[in-house]
Amino acid sequence: MTASRRLAAYAGLVALLLASLIISVALGPADLTPHEVWLTVGQHLGLPVTSPVSRLRDAIIWDLRLPRVVAAAAVGAGLALCGAVMQALTRNPLADPYLLGLSSGASLGAVTFLLLGASLWMPLGAFLGAGAAMALTLVMMNLLGGATPTRAILAGISVSALAAAATSFLIFWSATGDSYREILSWLMGSLSGVVWTEALLVLLALLVAGGPVLLAGRALDAFAFGDTAAASLGIDVGRLRIWLLAGTALLTGILVSIGGAIGFVGLIIPHLVRLGTGSRHRALLPLSMLTGAIFMIWTDAAARTLFAPRELPVGIITALLGAPIFLAVLLRYRRVT
């Protein structure tokens, strides 16, 4: 992709992201218009505009819907970034935080803290769970003979199954009444009830953990040729891999603690972006983040509006869309290669 096309892609996706934010906030039973949403958000941000809506509708926009939409965008961007990094590090097109056990480990940690009554510390529990799952995956890969794409995916599936089983056992043994339903809904992915504190936490995690990852684009390109080739280019393979895995574990933990275990986003978005940009990570990583943010905004909007007043777990929507999209991408790759 040429520099001019890359710049055009950035501009187009940023414009589409902003439009998606405004339109998604307007969707719902309150009968809001995108223009009202734009004026209300602008007024809260200190822009020289005046919102025409009542205080109740202002609260619906600023306190109820906008934090959720912002969190959805950040979660989608983070999952897409983690998926692209995992696929590069393992050289496996099927790798993503879910398949490598990070999401399941984060879910186990978050549910453990929740059942212990420490719901405010769920992000910490999710991070610890994701880190433990990543460490166990790396240990299993070494026991199998070293890090290869096949061994990475096999170890990740094993760890994911183990963590999922432990989570199910904890829920079966400890959850009762409404908490059982709430935990299951959260595990299937849900952004319901997200407030500004949680939305800002996801944005901060995306900045702290995702920012350094974006700077590693050239190094990730070298991983495509194997560890030996990357080392010959002067890259400290072991140290870089540890830092990138730690960053994705931190980010995945925060994302899961806020939105639950949402599958397919980290798997399909990098593949969709590669169809237009190629595999150069300097363009792939930021464009995947923008695409993932847009995708997550609209899947969450569908989850909360398709069957209103009932709300679907967003993980169901991402799976329903992600499975056929991934199949179409695989068929496209087959025709190309």
C-alpha positions, 0 to 999 in steps of 0.5 A: 500500500502506497503512502497516499492510499494509507493516508486515505485509509486512515482518514476514511476510517477515522471519519467512519469511526466518528460517524459511527459513534454519533449514530450509534448513540442516537439509536434506541427508544429515546428517539434522538437524532445524530444532530442532537447527539453531536450538539450535546457531546460538543457542549459537554466537551466545551465546544461553542455549541448549545444542545437543544435537548432536555436534561433527561435526554442529555443524561441519556446521551452523555451518561448512559449511551456515550460511555458504552459506545466509547467502551465498545470502540476501545474494546474492539480496537484492543481485541483487533490489536491483540489478534494482529500481534498474536498472529505475528508472534506465533506465525499462525493465522488462527491465533487470537486472545481467545484461542491462545487462552488469554480471554479464558484465563482473564474470564477465570480471574475476573469471575474469581474476584467477582465471586469473592466479593471484590468486583471493584478489583475485577480488572486486576483479577482479569489481568492476573488470569490472562497473565497466568494463562499466557505463562501456562501456554508458553510452558506447554509450548516449551514442553512440546518442543518449542514455539511453532505455530502449530504448538502455539495453537494446540497449547492455547486451546488446551489452556483455554479449555482448562480455564473455561472448565475452571470458570464453569466449576466456580459458577456452578459451585458458588453462583446462585439466583440472579448472579448466575444469570448475570455472570453467564451473560457477562461471559458471553460478552456484554457492555451493558451498564458501562459507566465513564469510569470503566470506559476511561479505564479501557481507553487508558489500557489501550494507550498504555499497553497498545501504544508501545505495541504500535511502535513494534510494527517493523519488528513484527514484520521480521517475525514472519520469517522466523526467530532466526531471521528476526535475530539476524536483523538485530532484534532481541527476539526473546525480550521483545516477545516477552514484552509484547505478550505482557502487553497483550495480556494486560490489555486482554485482561482489562478488555475482558473485565469490562466487556466479557469474553468476546470472540472472533473480533481479534481473529477476523479483523486483522485478516480483513485489513490484510486484504486491503493493506497487505501484511506490513504491520506499520499499517496493519496494526493501526488500521486493524484498531480503527476497523475493530472499533467500528465493527464493535460499535455496530455489533454492540448497537445491534445487540442492544436494539435488535430485540429491544427491550431485551438485549443480546450478549454482544458475543452472540452477534460477533460470533454470528457475523464472525464465523461467515466472515472468517470463512469468506476470508479463508476462501479469498486467501485460497483463491489468491494463493 
